[in-house]
């Protein structure tokens, strides 16, 4: 299982727990739905940014020491 899927599954479990807690606190279902949709969006964005592959150009490269010019 990829790290993206693992991150997203964990985030969905968190959202489920928060949704259940909101339901038990008698928050209207419409607002629970809005919160769930927003949290899913945040979860996908953060999972993508944390697990995306870095471009080879982004990796730091070591440069040879420059020779002193006189």
CHARMM-style PDB file with segment names, atoms N, HN, CA, C and O in Angstrom:
ATOM      1  N   UNK     1       0.852  -1.174   0.000  1.00  0.00      PROA
ATOM      2  CA  UNK     1       0.000   0.000   0.000  1.00  0.00      PROA
ATOM      3  C   UNK     1       0.898   1.236   0.000  1.00  0.00      PROA
ATOM      4  O   UNK     1       1.875   1.306   0.746  1.00  0.00      PROA
ATOM      5  N   UNK     2       0.561   2.190  -0.829  1.00  0.00      PROA
ATOM      6  HN  UNK     2      -0.233   2.134  -1.434  1.00  0.00      PROA
ATOM      7  CA  UNK     2       1.396   3.379  -0.935  1.00  0.00      PROA
ATOM      8  C   UNK     2       1.220   4.277   0.287  1.00  0.00      PROA
ATOM      9  O   UNK     2       0.235   4.171   1.018  1.00  0.00      PROA
ATOM     10  N   UNK     3       2.180   5.148   0.488  1.00  0.00      PROA
ATOM     11  HN  UNK     3       2.980   5.234  -0.107  1.00  0.00      PROA
ATOM     12  CA  UNK     3       2.093   6.056   1.623  1.00  0.00      PROA
ATOM     13  C   UNK     3       0.936   7.034   1.447  1.00  0.00      PROA
ATOM     14  O   UNK     3       0.355   7.493   2.431  1.00  0.00      PROA
ATOM     15  N   UNK     4       0.596   7.360   0.184  1.00  0.00      PROA
ATOM     16  HN  UNK     4       1.068   6.988  -0.615  1.00  0.00      PROA
ATOM     17  CA  UNK     4      -0.552   8.230  -0.072  1.00  0.00      PROA
ATOM     18  C   UNK     4      -1.837   7.578   0.430  1.00  0.00      PROA
ATOM     19  O   UNK     4      -2.643   8.221   1.102  1.00  0.00      PROA
ATOM     20  N   UNK     5      -2.026   6.302   0.103  1.00  0.00      PROA
ATOM     21  HN  UNK     5      -1.371   5.780  -0.442  1.00  0.00      PROA
ATOM     22  CA  UNK     5      -3.234   5.591   0.524  1.00  0.00      PROA
ATOM     23  C   UNK     5      -3.289   5.446   2.040  1.00  0.00      PROA
ATOM     24  O   UNK     5      -4.353   5.602   2.640  1.00  0.00      PROA
ATOM     25  N   UNK     6      -2.165   5.152   2.657  1.00  0.00      PROA
ATOM     26  HN  UNK     6      -1.301   5.025   2.170  1.00  0.00      PROA
ATOM     27  CA  UNK     6      -2.122   5.020   4.106  1.00  0.00      PROA
ATOM     28  C   UNK     6      -2.478   6.337   4.779  1.00  0.00      PROA
ATOM     29  O   UNK     6      -3.246   6.361   5.741  1.00  0.00      PROA
ATOM     30  N   UNK     7      -1.923   7.423   4.276  1.00  0.00      PROA
ATOM     31  HN  UNK     7      -1.299   7.403   3.495  1.00  0.00      PROA
ATOM     32  CA  UNK     7      -2.209   8.749   4.835  1.00  0.00      PROA
ATOM     33  C   UNK     7      -3.691   9.071   4.678  1.00  0.00      PROA
ATOM     34  O   UNK     7      -4.328   9.568   5.607  1.00  0.00      PROA
ATOM     35  N   UNK     8      -4.232   8.787   3.501  1.00  0.00      PROA
ATOM     36  HN  UNK     8      -3.715   8.384   2.746  1.00  0.00      PROA
ATOM     37  CA  UNK     8      -5.628   9.115   3.232  1.00  0.00      PROA
ATOM     38  C   UNK     8      -6.582   8.260   4.070  1.00  0.00      PROA
ATOM     39  O   UNK     8      -7.605   8.761   4.535  1.00  0.00      PROA
ATOM     40  N   UNK     9      -6.265   6.993   4.267  1.00  0.00      PROA
ATOM     41  HN  UNK     9      -5.433   6.586   3.889  1.00  0.00      PROA
ATOM     42  CA  UNK     9      -7.100   6.129   5.103  1.00  0.00      PROA
ATOM     43  C   UNK     9      -7.103   6.626   6.545  1.00  0.00      PROA
ATOM     44  O   UNK     9      -8.153   6.672   7.186  1.00  0.00      PROA
ATOM     45  N   UNK    10      -5.950   6.990   7.047  1.00  0.00      PROA
ATOM     46  HN  UNK    10      -5.097   6.952   6.526  1.00  0.00      PROA
ATOM     47  CA  UNK    10      -5.879   7.539   8.403  1.00  0.00      PROA
ATOM     48  C   UNK    10      -6.673   8.825   8.538  1.00  0.00      PROA
ATOM     49  O   UNK    10      -7.339   9.048   9.549  1.00  0.00      PROA
ATOM     50  N   UNK    11      -6.603   9.665   7.523  1.00  0.00      PROA
ATOM     51  HN  UNK    11      -6.062   9.484   6.702  1.00  0.00      PROA
ATOM     52  CA  UNK    11      -7.340  10.920   7.560  1.00  0.00      PROA
ATOM     53  C   UNK    11      -8.845  10.670   7.506  1.00  0.00      PROA
ATOM     54  O   UNK    11      -9.614  11.369   8.167  1.00  0.00      PROA
ATOM     55  N   UNK    12      -9.273   9.669   6.718  1.00  0.00      PROA
ATOM     56  HN  UNK    12      -8.649   9.101   6.182  1.00  0.00      PROA
ATOM     57  CA  UNK    12     -10.697   9.346   6.652  1.00  0.00      PROA
ATOM     58  C   UNK    12     -11.208   8.789   7.981  1.00  0.00      PROA
ATOM     59  O   UNK    12     -12.346   9.059   8.365  1.00  0.00      PROA
ATOM     60  N   UNK    13     -10.388   8.024   8.679  1.00  0.00      PROA
ATOM     61  HN  UNK    13      -9.464   7.805   8.367  1.00  0.00      PROA
ATOM     62  CA  UNK    13     -10.770   7.536  10.009  1.00  0.00      PROA
ATOM     63  C   UNK    13     -10.920   8.715  10.970  1.00  0.00      PROA
ATOM     64  O   UNK    13     -11.856   8.751  11.769  1.00  0.00      PROA
ATOM     65  N   UNK    14     -10.006   9.672  10.894  1.00  0.00      PROA
ATOM     66  HN  UNK    14      -9.246   9.643  10.245  1.00  0.00      PROA
ATOM     67  CA  UNK    14     -10.100  10.873  11.723  1.00  0.00      PROA
ATOM     68  C   UNK    14     -11.389  11.638  11.423  1.00  0.00      PROA
ATOM     69  O   UNK    14     -12.081  12.077  12.342  1.00  0.00      PROA
ATOM     70  N   UNK    15     -11.709  11.796  10.145  1.00  0.00      PROA
ATOM     71  HN  UNK    15     -11.147  11.440   9.399  1.00  0.00      PROA
ATOM     72  CA  UNK    15     -12.928  12.513   9.752  1.00  0.00      PROA
ATOM     73  C   UNK    15     -14.163  11.776  10.272  1.00  0.00      PROA
ATOM     74  O   UNK    15     -15.108  12.404  10.748  1.00  0.00      PROA
ATOM     75  N   UNK    16     -14.155  10.461  10.181  1.00  0.00      PROA
ATOM     76  HN  UNK    16     -13.387   9.950   9.794  1.00  0.00      PROA
ATOM     77  CA  UNK    16     -15.280   9.683  10.702  1.00  0.00      PROA
ATOM     78  C   UNK    16     -15.481   9.888  12.196  1.00  0.00      PROA
ATOM     79  O   UNK    16     -16.610  10.032  12.665  1.00  0.00      PROA
ATOM     80  N   UNK    17     -14.395   9.900  12.931  1.00  0.00      PROA
ATOM     81  HN  UNK    17     -13.478   9.783  12.550  1.00  0.00      PROA
ATOM     82  CA  UNK    17     -14.485  10.135  14.375  1.00  0.00      PROA
ATOM     83  C   UNK    17     -14.990  11.529  14.700  1.00  0.00      PROA
ATOM     84  O   UNK    17     -15.799  11.708  15.610  1.00  0.00      PROA
ATOM     85  N   UNK    18     -14.510  12.516  13.953  1.00  0.00      PROA
ATOM     86  HN  UNK    18     -13.852  12.370  13.214  1.00  0.00      PROA
ATOM     87  CA  UNK    18     -14.974  13.884  14.187  1.00  0.00      PROA
ATOM     88  C   UNK    18     -16.446  14.040  13.803  1.00  0.00      PROA
ATOM     89  O   UNK    18     -17.199  14.741  14.478  1.00  0.00      PROA
ATOM     90  N   UNK    19     -16.847  13.382  12.715  1.00  0.00      PROA
ATOM     91  HN  UNK    19     -16.234  12.813  12.167  1.00  0.00      PROA
ATOM     92  CA  UNK    19     -18.252  13.430  12.319  1.00  0.00      PROA
ATOM     93  C   UNK    19     -19.155  12.785  13.363  1.00  0.00      PROA
ATOM     94  O   UNK    19     -20.227  13.312  13.663  1.00  0.00      PROA
ATOM     95  N   UNK    20     -18.738  11.662  13.915  1.00  0.00      PROA
ATOM     96  HN  UNK    20     -17.867  11.234  13.671  1.00  0.00      PROA
ATOM     97  CA  UNK    20     -19.510  10.996  14.961  1.00  0.00      PROA
ATOM     98  C   UNK    20     -19.602  11.872  16.210  1.00  0.00      PROA
ATOM     99  O   UNK    20     -20.667  11.983  16.817  1.00  0.00      PROA
ATOM    100  N   UNK    21     -18.499  12.486  16.587  1.00  0.00      PROA
ATOM    101  HN  UNK    21     -17.633  12.396  16.094  1.00  0.00      PROA
ATOM    102  CA  UNK    21     -18.507  13.382  17.748  1.00  0.00      PROA
ATOM    103  C   UNK    21     -19.446  14.563  17.513  1.00  0.00      PROA
ATOM    104  O   UNK    21     -20.177  14.967  18.418  1.00  0.00      PROA
ATOM    105  N   UNK    22     -19.429  15.116  16.303  1.00  0.00      PROA
ATOM    106  HN  UNK    22     -18.835  14.788  15.568  1.00  0.00      PROA
ATOM    107  CA  UNK    22     -20.325  16.238  15.992  1.00  0.00      PROA
ATOM    108  C   UNK    22     -21.783  15.787  16.062  1.00  0.00      PROA
ATOM    109  O   UNK    22     -22.638  16.529  16.545  1.00  0.00      PROA
ATOM    110  N   UNK    23     -22.069  14.580  15.585  1.00  0.00      PROA
ATOM    111  HN  UNK    23     -21.375  13.977  15.193  1.00  0.00      PROA
ATOM    112  CA  UNK    23     -23.434  14.051  15.642  1.00  0.00      PROA
ATOM    113  C   UNK    23     -23.881  13.887  17.096  1.00  0.00      PROA
ATOM    114  O   UNK    23     -25.013  14.224  17.443  1.00  0.00      PROA
ATOM    115  N   UNK    24     -22.997  13.374  17.936  1.00  0.00      PROA
ATOM    116  HN  UNK    24     -22.077  13.100  17.654  1.00  0.00      PROA
ATOM    117  CA  UNK    24     -23.341  13.180  19.349  1.00  0.00      PROA
ATOM    118  C   UNK    24     -23.511  14.504  20.082  1.00  0.00      PROA
ATOM    119  O   UNK    24     -24.180  14.559  21.114  1.00  0.00      PROA
ATOM    120  N   UNK    25     -22.911  15.568  19.561  1.00  0.00      PROA
ATOM    121  HN  UNK    25     -22.368  15.523  18.723  1.00  0.00      PROA
ATOM    122  CA  UNK    25     -23.076  16.901  20.147  1.00  0.00      PROA
ATOM    123  C   UNK    25     -24.289  17.636  19.566  1.00  0.00      PROA
ATOM    124  O   UNK    25     -24.490  18.821  19.832  1.00  0.00      PROA
ATOM    125  N   UNK    26     -25.095  16.922  18.771  1.00  0.00      PROA
ATOM    126  HN  UNK    26     -24.931  15.959  18.554  1.00  0.00      PROA
ATOM    127  CA  UNK    26     -26.321  17.467  18.174  1.00  0.00      PROA
ATOM    128  C   UNK    26     -26.070  18.646  17.244  1.00  0.00      PROA
ATOM    129  O   UNK    26     -26.866  19.584  17.199  1.00  0.00      PROA
ATOM    130  N   UNK    27     -24.974  18.602  16.507  1.00  0.00      PROA
ATOM    131  HN  UNK    27     -24.328  17.840  16.544  1.00  0.00      PROA
ATOM    132  CA  UNK    27     -24.718  19.609  15.485  1.00  0.00      PROA
ATOM    133  C   UNK    27     -25.559  19.239  14.268  1.00  0.00      PROA
ATOM    134  O   UNK    27     -25.633  18.062  13.913  1.00  0.00      PROA
ATOM    135  N   UNK    28     -26.197  20.221  13.618  1.00  0.00      PROA
ATOM    136  HN  UNK    28     -26.137  21.177  13.906  1.00  0.00      PROA
ATOM    137  CA  UNK    28     -27.052  19.905  12.465  1.00  0.00      PROA
ATOM    138  C   UNK    28     -26.290  19.142  11.383  1.00  0.00      PROA
ATOM    139  O   UNK    28     -25.115  19.403  11.123  1.00  0.00      PROA
ATOM    140  N   UNK    29     -26.993  18.191  10.760  1.00  0.00      PROA
ATOM    141  HN  UNK    29     -27.948  17.980  10.971  1.00  0.00      PROA
ATOM    142  CA  UNK    29     -26.383  17.304   9.769  1.00  0.00      PROA
ATOM    143  C   UNK    29     -25.808  18.081   8.590  1.00  0.00      PROA
ATOM    144  O   UNK    29     -24.802  17.667   8.014  1.00  0.00      PROA
ATOM    145  N   UNK    30     -26.425  19.193   8.224  1.00  0.00      PROA
ATOM    146  HN  UNK    30     -27.243  19.529   8.692  1.00  0.00      PROA
ATOM    147  CA  UNK    30     -25.917  19.989   7.110  1.00  0.00      PROA
ATOM    148  C   UNK    30     -24.504  20.490   7.408  1.00  0.00      PROA
ATOM    149  O   UNK    30     -23.639  20.453   6.533  1.00  0.00      PROA
ATOM    150  N   UNK    31     -24.262  20.959   8.639  1.00  0.00      PROA
ATOM    151  HN  UNK    31     -24.964  20.989   9.350  1.00  0.00      PROA
ATOM    152  CA  UNK    31     -22.939  21.471   8.998  1.00  0.00      PROA
ATOM    153  C   UNK    31     -21.920  20.345   9.146  1.00  0.00      PROA
ATOM    154  O   UNK    31     -20.734  20.535   8.877  1.00  0.00      PROA
ATOM    155  N   UNK    32     -22.381  19.183   9.571  1.00  0.00      PROA
ATOM    156  HN  UNK    32     -23.344  19.028   9.789  1.00  0.00      PROA
ATOM    157  CA  UNK    32     -21.483  18.023   9.626  1.00  0.00      PROA
ATOM    158  C   UNK    32     -21.041  17.672   8.209  1.00  0.00      PROA
ATOM    159  O   UNK    32     -19.864  17.396   7.976  1.00  0.00      PROA
ATOM    160  N   UNK    33     -21.973  17.682   7.267  1.00  0.00      PROA
ATOM    161  HN  UNK    33     -22.929  17.906   7.456  1.00  0.00      PROA
ATOM    162  CA  UNK    33     -21.636  17.401   5.867  1.00  0.00      PROA
ATOM    163  C   UNK    33     -20.651  18.410   5.296  1.00  0.00      PROA
ATOM    164  O   UNK    33     -19.709  18.042   4.595  1.00  0.00      PROA
ATOM    165  N   UNK    34     -20.877  19.688   5.602  1.00  0.00      PROA
ATOM    166  HN  UNK    34     -21.643  19.986   6.171  1.00  0.00      PROA
ATOM    167  CA  UNK    34     -19.955  20.729   5.130  1.00  0.00      PROA
ATOM    168  C   UNK    34     -18.562  20.495   5.706  1.00  0.00      PROA
ATOM    169  O   UNK    34     -17.568  20.594   4.987  1.00  0.00      PROA
ATOM    170  N   UNK    35     -18.487  20.187   6.992  1.00  0.00      PROA
ATOM    171  HN  UNK    35     -19.295  20.107   7.576  1.00  0.00      PROA
ATOM    172  CA  UNK    35     -17.196  19.943   7.631  1.00  0.00      PROA
ATOM    173  C   UNK    35     -16.490  18.733   7.049  1.00  0.00      PROA
ATOM    174  O   UNK    35     -15.274  18.751   6.856  1.00  0.00      PROA
ATOM    175  N   UNK    36     -17.244  17.685   6.770  1.00  0.00      PROA
ATOM    176  HN  UNK    36     -18.231  17.670   6.927  1.00  0.00      PROA
ATOM    177  CA  UNK    36     -16.659  16.469   6.189  1.00  0.00      PROA
ATOM    178  C   UNK    36     -16.090  16.760   4.805  1.00  0.00      PROA
ATOM    179  O   UNK    36     -14.984  16.323   4.488  1.00  0.00      PROA
ATOM    180  N   UNK    37     -16.831  17.488   3.984  1.00  0.00      PROA
ATOM    181  HN  UNK    37     -17.730  17.843   4.242  1.00  0.00      PROA
ATOM    182  CA  UNK    37     -16.346  17.810   2.636  1.00  0.00      PROA
ATOM    183  C   UNK    37     -15.075  18.655   2.697  1.00  0.00      PROA
ATOM    184  O   UNK    37     -14.126  18.408   1.952  1.00  0.00      PROA
ATOM    185  N   UNK    38     -15.055  19.643   3.574  1.00  0.00      PROA
ATOM    186  HN  UNK    38     -15.826  19.844   4.179  1.00  0.00      PROA
ATOM    187  CA  UNK    38     -13.868  20.493   3.706  1.00  0.00      PROA
ATOM    188  C   UNK    38     -12.679  19.672   4.196  1.00  0.00      PROA
ATOM    189  O   UNK    38     -11.572  19.817   3.677  1.00  0.00      PROA
ATOM    190  N   UNK    39     -12.896  18.812   5.191  1.00  0.00      PROA
ATOM    191  HN  UNK    39     -13.795  18.695   5.612  1.00  0.00      PROA
ATOM    192  CA  UNK    39     -11.797  18.006   5.718  1.00  0.00      PROA
ATOM    193  C   UNK    39     -11.283  16.998   4.698  1.00  0.00      PROA
ATOM    194  O   UNK    39     -10.083  16.725   4.664  1.00  0.00      PROA
ATOM    195  N   UNK    40     -12.152  16.442   3.871  1.00  0.00      PROA
ATOM    196  HN  UNK    40     -13.127  16.664   3.898  1.00  0.00      PROA
ATOM    197  CA  UNK    40     -11.682  15.533   2.822  1.00  0.00      PROA
ATOM    198  C   UNK    40     -10.793  16.288   1.842  1.00  0.00      PROA
ATOM    199  O   UNK    40      -9.755  15.775   1.423  1.00  0.00      PROA
ATOM    200  N   UNK    41     -11.192  17.499   1.474  1.00  0.00      PROA
ATOM    201  HN  UNK    41     -12.035  17.915   1.814  1.00  0.00      PROA
ATOM    202  CA  UNK    41     -10.353  18.316   0.593  1.00  0.00      PROA
ATOM    203  C   UNK    41      -8.998  18.611   1.199  1.00  0.00      PROA
ATOM    204  O   UNK    41      -7.975  18.513   0.522  1.00  0.00      PROA
ATOM    205  N   UNK    42      -8.985  18.972   2.470  1.00  0.00      PROA
ATOM    206  HN  UNK    42      -9.816  19.052   3.021  1.00  0.00      PROA
ATOM    207  CA  UNK    42      -7.716  19.240   3.157  1.00  0.00      PROA
ATOM    208  C   UNK    42      -6.872  17.971   3.213  1.00  0.00      PROA
ATOM    209  O   UNK    42      -5.654  18.023   3.041  1.00  0.00      PROA
ATOM    210  N   UNK    43      -7.516  16.834   3.453  1.00  0.00      PROA
ATOM    211  HN  UNK    43      -8.506  16.791   3.593  1.00  0.00      PROA
ATOM    212  CA  UNK    43      -6.786  15.561   3.522  1.00  0.00      PROA
ATOM    213  C   UNK    43      -6.135  15.195   2.205  1.00  0.00      PROA
ATOM    214  O   UNK    43      -4.987  14.752   2.186  1.00  0.00      PROA
ATOM    215  N   UNK    44      -6.851  15.373   1.097  1.00  0.00      PROA
ATOM    216  HN  UNK    44      -7.784  15.734   1.112  1.00  0.00      PROA
ATOM    217  CA  UNK    44      -6.281  15.056  -0.216  1.00  0.00      PROA
ATOM    218  C   UNK    44      -5.130  16.004  -0.530  1.00  0.00      PROA
ATOM    219  O   UNK    44      -4.091  15.571  -1.029  1.00  0.00      PROA
ATOM    220  N   UNK    45      -5.302  17.284  -0.244  1.00  0.00      PROA
ATOM    221  HN  UNK    45      -6.145  17.635   0.162  1.00  0.00      PROA
ATOM    222  CA  UNK    45      -4.225  18.248  -0.512  1.00  0.00      PROA
ATOM    223  C   UNK    45      -2.979  17.949   0.322  1.00  0.00      PROA
ATOM    224  O   UNK    45      -1.864  17.967  -0.199  1.00  0.00      PROA
ATOM    225  N   UNK    46      -3.162  17.677   1.595  1.00  0.00      PROA
ATOM    226  HN  UNK    46      -4.067  17.662   2.019  1.00  0.00      PROA
ATOM    227  CA  UNK    46      -1.991  17.420   2.437  1.00  0.00      PROA
ATOM    228  C   UNK    46      -1.356  16.067   2.114  1.00  0.00      PROA
ATOM    229  O   UNK    46      -0.132  15.944   2.173  1.00  0.00      PROA
ATOM    230  N   UNK    47      -2.149  15.055   1.775  1.00  0.00      PROA
ATOM    231  HN  UNK    47      -3.143  15.156   1.727  1.00  0.00      PROA
ATOM    232  CA  UNK    47      -1.584  13.755   1.401  1.00  0.00      PROA
ATOM    233  C   UNK    47      -0.783  13.876   0.118  1.00  0.00      PROA
ATOM    234  O   UNK    47       0.277  13.264  -0.019  1.00  0.00      PROA
ATOM    235  N   UNK    48      -1.286  14.663  -0.821  1.00  0.00      PROA
ATOM    236  HN  UNK    48      -2.146  15.160  -0.710  1.00  0.00      PROA
ATOM    237  CA  UNK    48      -0.569  14.848  -2.082  1.00  0.00      PROA
ATOM    238  C   UNK    48       0.740  15.589  -1.864  1.00  0.00      PROA
ATOM    239  O   UNK    48       1.770  15.213  -2.423  1.00  0.00      PROA
ATOM    240  N   UNK    49       0.705  16.633  -1.059  1.00  0.00      PROA
ATOM    241  HN  UNK    49      -0.132  16.938  -0.605  1.00  0.00      PROA
ATOM    242  CA  UNK    49       1.924  17.421  -0.862  1.00  0.00      PROA
ATOM    243  C   UNK    49       2.963  16.665  -0.035  1.00  0.00      PROA
ATOM    244  O   UNK    49       4.162  16.860  -0.234  1.00  0.00      PROA
ATOM    245  N   UNK    50       2.529  15.810   0.883  1.00  0.00      PROA
ATOM    246  HN  UNK    50       1.555  15.651   1.044  1.00  0.00      PROA
ATOM    247  CA  UNK    50       3.483  15.076   1.716  1.00  0.00      PROA
ATOM    248  C   UNK    50       4.067  13.854   1.029  1.00  0.00      PROA
ATOM    249  O   UNK    50       5.166  13.422   1.376  1.00  0.00      PROA
ATOM    250  N   UNK    51       3.360  13.291   0.066  1.00  0.00      PROA
ATOM    251  HN  UNK    51       2.467  13.642  -0.216  1.00  0.00      PROA
ATOM    252  CA  UNK    51       3.816  12.040  -0.531  1.00  0.00      PROA
ATOM    253  C   UNK    51       4.198  12.165  -1.994  1.00  0.00      PROA
ATOM    254  O   UNK    51       4.522  11.156  -2.619  1.00  0.00      PROA
ATOM    255  N   UNK    52       4.173  13.364  -2.565  1.00  0.00      PROA
ATOM    256  HN  UNK    52       3.910  14.183  -2.056  1.00  0.00      PROA
ATOM    257  CA  UNK    52       4.499  13.479  -3.989  1.00  0.00      PROA
ATOM    258  C   UNK    52       5.979  13.220  -4.223  1.00  0.00      PROA
ATOM    259  O   UNK    52       6.817  13.463  -3.354  1.00  0.00      PROA
ATOM    260  N   UNK    53       6.277  12.730  -5.395  1.00  0.00      PROA
ATOM    261  HN  UNK    53       5.597  12.532  -6.101  1.00  0.00      PROA
ATOM    262  CA  UNK    53       7.661  12.473  -5.763  1.00  0.00      PROA
ATOM    263  C   UNK    53       8.327  13.800  -6.108  1.00  0.00      PROA
ATOM    264  O   UNK    53       7.744  14.635  -6.799  1.00  0.00      PROA
ATOM    265  N   UNK    54       9.520  13.981  -5.635  1.00  0.00      PROA
ATOM    266  HN  UNK    54       9.993  13.302  -5.074  1.00  0.00      PROA
ATOM    267  CA  UNK    54      10.257  15.202  -5.908  1.00  0.00      PROA
ATOM    268  C   UNK    54      10.862  15.127  -7.304  1.00  0.00      PROA
ATOM    269  O   UNK    54      11.287  14.061  -7.747  1.00  0.00      PROA
ATOM    270  N   UNK    55      10.898  16.250  -7.985  1.00  0.00      PROA
ATOM    271  HN  UNK    55      10.552  17.117  -7.625  1.00  0.00      PROA
ATOM    272  CA  UNK    55      11.540  16.317  -9.287  1.00  0.00      PROA
ATOM    273  C   UNK    55      13.041  16.162  -9.115  1.00  0.00      PROA
ATOM    274  O   UNK    55      13.596  16.647  -8.128  1.00  0.00      PROA
ATOM    275  N   UNK    56      13.713  15.498 -10.050  1.00  0.00      PROA
ATOM    276  HN  UNK    56      13.263  15.104 -10.851  1.00  0.00      PROA
ATOM    277  CA  UNK    56      15.168  15.357  -9.933  1.00  0.00      PROA
ATOM    278  C   UNK    56      15.876  16.720  -9.896  1.00  0.00      PROA
ATOM    279  O   UNK    56      16.945  16.839  -9.296  1.00  0.00      PROA
ATOM    280  N   UNK    57      15.305  17.729 -10.517  1.00  0.00      PROA
ATOM    281  HN  UNK    57      14.437  17.632 -11.005  1.00  0.00      PROA
ATOM    282  CA  UNK    57      15.917  19.054 -10.516  1.00  0.00      PROA
ATOM    283  C   UNK    57      15.842  19.703  -9.138  1.00  0.00      PROA
ATOM    284  O   UNK    57      16.601  20.629  -8.855  1.00  0.00      PROA
ATOM    285  N   UNK    58      14.937  19.230  -8.273  1.00  0.00      PROA
ATOM    286  HN  UNK    58      14.321  18.477  -8.503  1.00  0.00      PROA
ATOM    287  CA  UNK    58      14.784  19.814  -6.944  1.00  0.00      PROA
ATOM    288  C   UNK    58      15.823  19.307  -5.948  1.00  0.00      PROA
ATOM    289  O   UNK    58      16.009  19.913  -4.893  1.00  0.00      PROA
ATOM    290  N   UNK    59      16.498  18.214  -6.266  1.00  0.00      PROA
ATOM    291  HN  UNK    59      16.347  17.722  -7.123  1.00  0.00      PROA
ATOM    292  CA  UNK    59      17.460  17.664  -5.325  1.00  0.00      PROA
ATOM    293  C   UNK    59      18.734  18.493  -5.360  1.00  0.00      PROA
ATOM    294  O   UNK    59      19.196  18.886  -6.432  1.00  0.00      PROA
ATOM    295  N   UNK    60      19.297  18.756  -4.202  1.00  0.00      PROA
ATOM    296  HN  UNK    60      18.922  18.436  -3.332  1.00  0.00      PROA
ATOM    297  CA  UNK    60      20.521  19.551  -4.189  1.00  0.00      PROA
ATOM    298  C   UNK    60      21.686  18.765  -4.792  1.00  0.00      PROA
ATOM    299  O   UNK    60      21.835  17.568  -4.546  1.00  0.00      PROA
ATOM    300  N   UNK    61      22.471  19.426  -5.548  1.00  0.00      PROA
ATOM    301  HN  UNK    61      22.350  20.398  -5.748  1.00  0.00      PROA
ATOM    302  CA  UNK    61      23.646  18.795  -6.146  1.00  0.00      PROA
ATOM    303  C   UNK    61      24.885  19.439  -5.572  1.00  0.00      PROA
ATOM    304  O   UNK    61      24.895  20.622  -5.233  1.00  0.00      PROA
ATOM    305  N   UNK    62      25.917  18.650  -5.471  1.00  0.00      PROA
ATOM    306  HN  UNK    62      25.909  17.688  -5.747  1.00  0.00      PROA
ATOM    307  CA  UNK    62      27.177  19.201  -4.976  1.00  0.00      PROA
ATOM    308  C   UNK    62      27.981  19.704  -6.152  1.00  0.00      PROA
ATOM    309  O   UNK    62      28.115  19.026  -7.171  1.00  0.00      PROA
ATOM    310  N   UNK    63      28.502  20.876  -6.001  1.00  0.00      PROA
ATOM    311  HN  UNK    63      28.393  21.426  -5.173  1.00  0.00      PROA
ATOM    312  CA  UNK    63      29.327  21.458  -7.065  1.00  0.00      PROA
ATOM    313  C   UNK    63      30.787  21.273  -6.687  1.00  0.00      PROA
ATOM    314  O   UNK    63      31.150  21.340  -5.513  1.00  0.00      PROA
ATOM    315  N   UNK    64      31.614  21.042  -7.686  1.00  0.00      PROA
ATOM    316  HN  UNK    64      31.320  20.987  -8.640  1.00  0.00      PROA
ATOM    317  CA  UNK    64      33.045  20.922  -7.365  1.00  0.00      PROA
ATOM    318  C   UNK    64      33.568  22.278  -6.877  1.00  0.00      PROA
ATOM    319  O   UNK    64      33.075  23.328  -7.287  1.00  0.00      PROA
ATOM    320  N   UNK    65      34.555  22.239  -6.010  1.00  0.00      PROA
ATOM    321  HN  UNK    65      34.956  21.386  -5.677  1.00  0.00      PROA
ATOM    322  CA  UNK    65      35.101  23.521  -5.520  1.00  0.00      PROA
ATOM    323  C   UNK    65      35.681  24.319  -6.672  1.00  0.00      PROA
ATOM    324  O   UNK    65      36.336  23.782  -7.566  1.00  0.00      PROA
ATOM    325  N   UNK    66      35.423  25.597  -6.625  1.00  0.00      PROA
ATOM    326  HN  UNK    66      34.891  26.033  -5.899  1.00  0.00      PROA
ATOM    327  CA  UNK    66      35.936  26.455  -7.691  1.00  0.00      PROA
ATOM    328  C   UNK    66      37.407  26.761  -7.443  1.00  0.00      PROA
ATOM    329  O   UNK    66      37.850  26.916  -6.305  1.00  0.00      PROA
ATOM    330  N   UNK    67      38.134  26.842  -8.522  1.00  0.00      PROA
ATOM    331  HN  UNK    67      37.774  26.717  -9.447  1.00  0.00      PROA
ATOM    332  CA  UNK    67      39.561  27.139  -8.377  1.00  0.00      PROA
ATOM    333  C   UNK    67      39.738  28.649  -8.265  1.00  0.00      PROA
ATOM    334  O   UNK    67      39.059  29.413  -8.951  1.00  0.00      PROA
ATOM    335  N   UNK    68      40.651  29.074  -7.402  1.00  0.00      PROA
ATOM    336  HN  UNK    68      41.203  28.454  -6.845  1.00  0.00      PROA
ATOM    337  CA  UNK    68      40.853  30.515  -7.239  1.00  0.00      PROA
ATOM    338  C   UNK    68      41.468  31.109  -8.514  1.00  0.00      PROA
ATOM    339  O   UNK    68      42.370  30.525  -9.114  1.00  0.00      PROA
ATOM    340  N   UNK    69      40.977  32.239  -8.898  1.00  0.00      PROA
ATOM    341  HN  UNK    69      40.244  32.713  -8.411  1.00  0.00      PROA
ATOM    342  CA  UNK    69      41.517  32.916 -10.080  1.00  0.00      PROA
ATOM    343  C   UNK    69      42.424  34.041  -9.627  1.00  0.00      PROA
ATOM    344  O   UNK    69      42.136  34.730  -8.649  1.00  0.00      PROA
ATOM    345  N   UNK    70      43.512  34.221 -10.339  1.00  0.00      PROA
ATOM    346  HN  UNK    70      43.746  33.660 -11.134  1.00  0.00      PROA
ATOM    347  CA  UNK    70      44.436  35.287  -9.972  1.00  0.00      PROA
ATOM    348  C   UNK    70      44.476  36.352 -11.012  1.00  0.00      PROA
ATOM    349  OT1 UNK    70      45.206  37.332 -10.865  1.00  0.00      PROA
TER     350      UNK     70
END
